[in-house]
Amino acid sequence: MPAPFLTAAFYQFVSLPDYAQRKAPLLALCEQRHVKGLILLASEGINSTIAGAADDVRAVLAYLRADPLLANLQHKESWSDKPPFHRMKVRLKKEIVTMNVPGISPTHMAGTYVKPQDWNALIADPDVVVVDTRNDYEVEIGTFAHAINPNLKTFAELPDWLDHAEQLARPDASGKKPKVAMFCTGGIRCEKSTAYLRSKGFDEVFHLEGGILKYLETVPPTESLWQGECFVFDERVSVGHGLVAGPHTLCRACRMPLEEGAIESALYEAGVSCPRCHGSTSEAQKSGARERQRQWERAKLKQRPQLDGV
């Protein structure tokens, strides 16, 4: 029997000129069905992770797919014993994944999809440049063997890195731009990053279909080239093969995974700071975080957790 909470992750690039009008009815349905999580809506599409009882999550998915524009919406599933989210939010955005490069259209320019079962052969090719498009703290806890880490703080930094990366400036033996394979958590970043490279004249650009999550779900550990865990943006913090929740803990101040030994550090204070973020917040901000932590702990004792964010 599966665990009681179903998590569904999904996105789709599609023209939604009326995206702002979609917010209220979608939020109302999620609240009616007691579904929690985060849905981003923009004129370029939808991006979301939601969780709840299986029937309720599937009801939200069915509602979305009833719209002809979203009829082909694909999602990835995983199960957990505890609720991955504690609130439901629907937010309106300029982009469902922020790149800040006008004119990039994943619906027309994205690279070639590669199935998880074919990914190993692609990235084992020495002529292929493999790029992890996630943020540095995500790469820190897991990535594919020999993948390049651009050391990004935000996805919006990737275009500049791609423009100046030495590995992408070297032509192959025939003088052509190199083959590039890109990957990310669920696939959404790669829709834009591969489209960006194609706009720069790269003809052979590939990305992992369904992202790391689909790879970990379908590729057996004995055949896997993945090393470590995959960071996820919910209470599980990280997952491994089979999408089983990993061992990592979240800093509730910066929402990043705690580094090894962080809890023993003098800079760590539960809900307030960790060694990674301690120097980036003021004393006033830390004081506010302490009060939120106290409220969270009181609510937890009453079994009504009111965690901030998703």
C-alpha positions in Angstrom: 0.0 0.0 0.0 1.5 3.4 -1.0 2.2 6.2 1.5 -0.8 8.5 2.0 0.6 11.6 0.4 0.9 11.8 -3.4 3.2 14.5 -4.9 2.7 15.5 -8.5 5.3 17.7 -10.3 4.5 19.1 -13.7 5.1 22.0 -16.1 4.2 22.9 -19.6 5.3 25.7 -21.9 2.1 26.9 -23.6 0.7 30.3 -24.5 -1.7 31.4 -21.7 -2.7 35.0 -22.4 -5.4 34.8 -19.7 -3.1 33.3 -17.0 -4.1 35.9 -14.4 -7.8 35.0 -14.7 -6.9 31.3 -14.0 -5.5 32.0 -10.5 -8.7 32.3 -8.5 -10.6 29.2 -9.7 -7.4 27.1 -9.5 -6.7 28.2 -6.0 -10.3 27.6 -4.9 -10.2 24.0 -6.3 -6.9 23.2 -4.6 -8.3 24.5 -1.3 -11.5 22.6 -1.7 -9.6 19.4 -2.3 -7.1 20.1 0.6 -4.2 20.1 -1.9 -1.1 22.0 -0.9 1.9 23.2 -2.8 2.9 25.9 -5.3 1.6 26.6 -8.8 3.2 29.3 -11.0 1.3 30.8 -13.8 2.7 33.0 -16.6 1.9 33.9 -20.2 4.4 31.3 -21.2 2.8 28.4 -19.2 2.5 26.6 -15.9 5.0 25.1 -13.4 4.0 23.4 -10.2 4.5 20.8 -7.5 1.4 19.9 -5.4 0.6 17.2 -2.9 -2.3 15.7 -1.0 -4.5 12.6 -1.0 -4.3 10.8 -4.3 -7.9 11.4 -5.3 -7.6 15.1 -4.6 -4.3 15.6 -6.5 -5.7 13.7 -9.5 -8.8 15.9 -9.4 -6.6 19.0 -9.8 -4.7 17.3 -12.6 -8.0 16.4 -14.3 -9.3 19.9 -14.0 -6.1 21.3 -15.7 -6.2 18.7 -18.5 -9.9 19.5 -19.2 -8.5 22.7 -20.8 -7.6 22.0 -24.4 -4.4 24.0 -24.0 -3.3 21.7 -21.2 -4.7 18.4 -22.4 -1.2 17.0 -22.9 0.1 18.0 -19.5 2.6 15.4 -18.2 3.4 14.9 -14.5 5.7 12.9 -12.3 4.6 11.2 -9.1 6.1 10.3 -5.8 4.8 9.2 -2.4 5.6 10.2 1.2 4.4 9.5 4.7 4.3 13.1 5.7 2.8 16.1 3.9 5.5 17.7 1.7 3.8 21.1 1.8 1.8 23.0 4.4 0.2 25.7 2.4 -1.3 26.2 -1.1 -0.1 29.1 -3.2 -0.9 30.1 -6.8 1.5 32.9 -8.0 1.5 35.0 -11.2 4.9 35.4 -12.7 6.6 37.0 -15.8 8.2 33.6 -16.5 7.6 30.2 -15.0 11.3 29.8 -14.8 13.2 33.1 -14.8 16.0 33.5 -17.4 15.5 37.2 -18.3 16.3 36.7 -22.0 13.5 38.0 -24.2 12.5 36.0 -27.3 13.5 32.5 -26.1 10.7 30.2 -26.9 11.0 26.6 -25.7 7.9 25.6 -27.7 9.7 26.3 -30.9 13.5 26.1 -30.1 14.1 23.6 -27.4 16.8 20.9 -27.9 16.3 17.2 -28.5 14.7 15.2 -25.7 16.7 12.1 -24.6 14.8 9.3 -22.7 16.3 8.4 -19.3 17.2 4.9 -20.6 19.3 6.5 -23.4 20.9 9.2 -21.3 23.9 7.1 -20.1 25.1 6.4 -23.6 24.9 10.1 -24.5 26.8 11.5 -21.6 29.4 8.7 -21.8 30.4 10.1 -25.2 33.7 12.0 -24.7 32.7 14.5 -27.4 29.6 15.6 -25.5 29.8 18.5 -23.1 27.5 17.7 -20.1 26.1 20.8 -18.2 24.2 20.8 -14.9 21.9 23.8 -15.1 20.9 23.8 -11.4 22.0 26.2 -8.7 25.3 25.4 -6.8 23.6 24.2 -3.6 21.7 21.7 -5.6 24.7 20.4 -7.4 26.5 20.2 -4.1 24.5 17.2 -2.9 24.4 15.2 -6.2 25.0 15.3 -9.9 26.0 13.1 -12.9 29.5 11.9 -13.1 31.8 14.3 -15.0 29.1 17.0 -15.4 30.2 20.6 -15.5 29.0 22.7 -12.6 28.5 26.4 -13.7 28.3 27.4 -10.0 25.1 29.3 -10.4 23.4 31.3 -7.7 20.3 31.7 -9.8 19.2 30.3 -13.2 19.3 33.8 -14.6 23.1 33.6 -14.4 23.2 30.7 -16.9 23.1 32.6 -20.2 26.2 34.6 -19.3 28.0 31.5 -18.3 27.1 29.8 -21.5 28.3 32.8 -23.5 31.7 32.6 -21.8 32.3 28.9 -21.0 35.6 27.7 -22.3 34.2 24.2 -22.8 31.6 25.5 -25.2 34.0 27.7 -27.2 36.1 24.8 -28.4 34.9 23.4 -31.8 35.0 19.7 -32.5 37.4 18.0 -35.0 35.2 19.1 -37.9 35.2 22.7 -36.7 31.5 22.6 -35.6 30.2 23.8 -32.2 30.4 20.9 -29.7 27.5 18.7 -28.8 25.9 19.7 -25.5 23.8 17.7 -23.1 21.9 19.5 -20.3 19.9 18.4 -17.3 18.0 19.8 -14.4 15.6 18.6 -11.7 12.4 18.1 -13.6 13.3 19.3 -17.1 11.9 22.8 -17.1 15.2 24.7 -17.0 16.5 22.7 -19.9 13.6 23.7 -22.1 14.9 27.3 -21.9 18.7 26.6 -21.7 18.7 24.4 -24.8 16.5 26.9 -26.6 19.1 29.6 -25.7 22.0 27.5 -27.0 20.1 26.9 -30.2 19.6 30.6 -30.6 23.4 31.0 -30.4 24.0 28.6 -33.3 24.5 25.2 -31.4 22.8 22.6 -33.6 23.3 19.5 -31.5 21.8 20.2 -28.1 20.2 17.6 -26.0 18.4 17.4 -22.6 17.2 14.7 -20.2 13.5 14.2 -20.7 11.7 14.4 -17.4 14.9 15.6 -15.7 16.8 13.9 -12.9 13.6 12.9 -11.2 12.5 10.8 -14.1 15.9 9.3 -14.4 16.0 8.3 -10.7 12.5 6.9 -11.1 13.2 4.7 -14.1 16.9 3.8 -14.2 18.0 1.0 -11.8 20.7 1.9 -9.3 23.0 -0.8 -10.8 22.9 1.0 -14.2 22.9 4.6 -12.9 25.5 7.3 -13.5 23.9 9.5 -10.9 26.0 10.3 -7.8 24.5 11.5 -4.5 20.9 12.8 -4.0 18.7 15.2 -5.9 17.5 18.3 -4.1 13.7 18.9 -4.3 11.8 22.0 -3.3 9.6 20.5 -0.6 9.8 19.0 2.9 11.5 15.8 1.6 14.6 18.1 0.8 16.2 15.4 -1.3 15.4 12.1 -3.1 17.5 9.2 -4.4 16.8 6.3 -6.7 13.1 5.3 -6.7 12.4 8.8 -5.5 12.9 7.7 -1.9 13.3 10.6 0.5 17.0 11.2 1.2 18.9 12.1 4.4 19.2 15.8 4.0 17.7 18.5 6.3 16.6 22.0 5.2 17.7 25.3 6.7 14.3 27.0 7.2 16.0 30.4 6.9 17.5 30.2 3.5 15.5 27.1 2.3 18.7 25.3 1.2 20.0 21.9 2.3 22.3 21.9 5.3 25.9 21.2 4.6 27.6 18.3 6.4 28.4 19.4 10.0 26.2 22.5 9.7 24.1 21.7 12.8 27.3 21.5 15.0 28.4 25.0 13.8 28.2 28.0 16.0 26.5 29.8 13.1 23.6 27.4 13.0 20.4 28.3 14.8 17.2 26.3 13.9 14.9 28.4 11.8 17.2 31.4 11.9 20.5 30.7 10.2 23.1 28.2 9.0 26.7 28.6 8.0 25.6 29.2 4.4 23.3 32.1 5.1 24.3 33.5 8.5 26.3 36.4 7.1 23.6 37.5 4.6 20.9 38.4 7.1 20.7 41.3 9.6 20.1 41.0 13.3 16.6 42.4 12.7 15.9 39.6 10.2 17.3 37.0 12.6 15.1 38.3 15.3 12.1 38.0 13.1 13.1 34.5 12.1 13.4 33.5 15.8 9.8 34.7 16.4 8.6 32.7 13.4 10.5 29.6 14.6 8.8 30.0 18.1 5.4 30.2 16.4 6.2 27.2 14.2 7.3 25.1 17.3 4.1 26.1 19.2 1.9 25.2 16.2 3.8 21.9 15.8 3.0 20.9 19.4 -0.6 21.6 18.6 -0.3 19.4 15.5 -1.2 22.4 13.3 2.1 23.2 11.5 2.1 26.6 10.0 5.4 26.5 8.0 6.3 29.5 6.1 6.4 28.9 2.3 6.5 25.7 0.3 
